[in-house]
Amino acid sequence: MGEVSTVGIDLAKSVFQVHGSDPSGTVVFRKKLRRAQVLAFFSTLPRCVVAMEACASAHYWAREIALAGHDTRLIPPAYVKPFVKRQKNDMADAEAICEAAQRPTMRFVQGKTAQAQACAVVFRTRDLLVRQRTQLINALRGHLTEFGYVVRQGVGHVGQLVAIIRDQTSDVPAQARPVLAVIADTLQALQAQIALLDREIAQRAKDDAVAKRLMTIPGVGPVIAAALVALAPAASTFRRGRNFAAWLGLIPRQHSSGGKERLGRTTKMGERSLRRLLILGASSATKVAARDPDKAGAWLAGMLSRKPRMLVTVALANKMARIVWALMAHGGCYRAPATA
């Protein structure tokens, strides 16, 4: 039996499966470990590569196992799946992870520190509260529509719905009014909590030098800038801005063959929150440019004149992503291109 060089570990809540192999790929061991046994087991192993899927708790285990002297690597689950030979189980997954980690062209996920993950909590929490707010708004709209009350769409017009519920002279039935008041009160409490998180994010963006430089890009505000600093990997992870845009999923999906190029919809890979925020920022910029073409740059004005707005929005988000990478990799502030 050879000396173990690579270990694949299938993460779980309670029972972990590990698979070890030597440099030739020969199986050295297969083990099942309880959660309390994991760190003790790796502390007895000689230094080796320990690979795992980049899933829930992966960054925590990567940090803890690295403290035992091992070289930890995180692999996207989609890159592990082709190495599962036939049946899907914990043992087969651990073996597939081990085999994938030994491929010379395999791409790995950059590990995150506990501080980096802590900085991301505010954005995850804000996203959760915004989704809950949307659910409450939709419920309120749906219920009041049944009683003949319809207002314009948008968060800014929700106050009219709340005012209808509070108005004792409205035609809302007495049986429904107290229940709808519960929704309205919860909605207002969520609005206050979201506003509190927005102020926290704005303060973080103000205190961070990189975020302040990113805010010089048109369409990038405090929320987007602080999110990029907290959620995006180091700029050195990518060779160029196009790679960063591809990681965000802002490039078309390719299905080319026989020298014929076929491009489809955006891939939607990478960090979903950052992609959505960049598209929202680009959407705001395209709306302003559509209202006042004189204030738009030559590229944006030209695109809007011959392409659908949503297509232009995604293209602008792609361009913003490449500019973001350039500023994070090389420093400096955004400078608008000179016009002829």
GICOR-V259146 format. One line per field, one symbol per residue. ss: DSSP state (H for helix, E for strand, C for the rest). phi: phi as a letter, one per 40 degrees, with the letter a starting at -180 (. if undefined). burial: I if it has 9 or more other C-alpha atoms within 8 Angstrom, else O. A space follows every 50 residues. Layout:
BEGIN
ss=???
phi=???
burial=???
END
This chain:
BEGIN
ss=CCCCCEEEEECCCCEEEEEEECCCCCEEEEEEEEHHHHHHHHHHCCCCEE EEECCCCHHHHHHHHHHCCCEEEEECHHHHHCCCCCCCCHHHHHHHHHHH HCCCCCCEECCCCHHHHHHHHHHHHHHHHHHHHHHHHHHHHHHHHCCCCC CCCCHHHHHHHHHHHHCCCCCCCHHHHHHHHHHHHHHHHHHHHHHHHHHH HHHHHHHCHHHHHHCCCCCCCHHHHHHHHHHCCCHHHCCCHHHHHHHHCC CEEECCECCECCEEEECCCCCHHHHHHHHHHHHHHHHHHHHCHHHCCHHH HHHHHHCCHHHHHHHHHHHHHHHHHHHHHHCCCCCCCCCC
phi=.cccbbbbbccacbbbbbbbbcdcgcccabbbbcdcccccccccccdacb baccbdgcccccccccccgcccbbbddcccdccccaccaccccccccccc ccccbcbbcccbccccccccccccccccccccccccccccccccccbgbb bcchccbcdcccccccccccccdcccdcccccccccccccdccccccccc cccccccccccccccccdgbbdccccccccbccccccbcaccccccccgb bccbbcaggbcbbbcccfcgcccccccccccccccccccccbdccccccc cccccbbccccccccccccccccdcccccbggbcbccccc
burial=OOOIIIIIIIIOOOIIIIIIIIOOOOIIOIOOIIIOOIIOOIOOOOOIII IIIIOOOIIOOIIIIIOIOIIIIIIIIOIIOOIIOOOOOOIIIIIIIIII IOOOOIOOIOIOOOOIIOOIOIOOOIOOIIOOIOOIIOOIIOOIIOOOOO OOOOOOIIOOIIOIIOOOOOOIOOOOIOOIIOIIOOIOOIIOIIOOIIOO IIOIIIOOOOIIIIIIIOOIOIIIIIIIIIIIOOOOOOOIIOIIIIIIII IIIOOIOOOOOOIOOIIIIIIIOIIOIIIOIIIIIIOIIIOOIOOIOOOI IOIIOOOOOOOIIIIIIIOIIIIIIIIIOOOOIIOOOOOO
END
